[in-house]
Amino acid sequence: MSISYREFLNQNALREPLPETDAVTGTSGSEFYISAFPPDGAQEGSLWFNINTDDSRLYVRYDNNWIGIR
């Protein structure tokens, strides 16, 4: 299971939900995901933080691939 960064914050924040115009989704509609597996249907430019303990790094969706950022 994966959720977007916005959903994660909305489910776990003690404050009010984030406004629709914040930097989490950006102007292109890209999202930030936190999960152990790549999210299905992510748009180009989306970010994914892999929480798998063997990897634990950030990826960007580019040309239908997840590219690792070191």
Secondary structure as GFF3:
##gff-version 3
##sequence-region A 1 70
A	DSSP	beta_strand	3	4	.	.	.	ID=ss1
A	DSSP	alpha_helix	5	12	.	.	.	ID=ss2
A	DSSP	beta_strand	32	35	.	.	.	ID=ss3
A	DSSP	beta_strand	47	50	.	.	.	ID=ss4
A	DSSP	beta_strand	58	62	.	.	.	ID=ss5
A	DSSP	beta_strand	65	69	.	.	.	ID=ss6
###
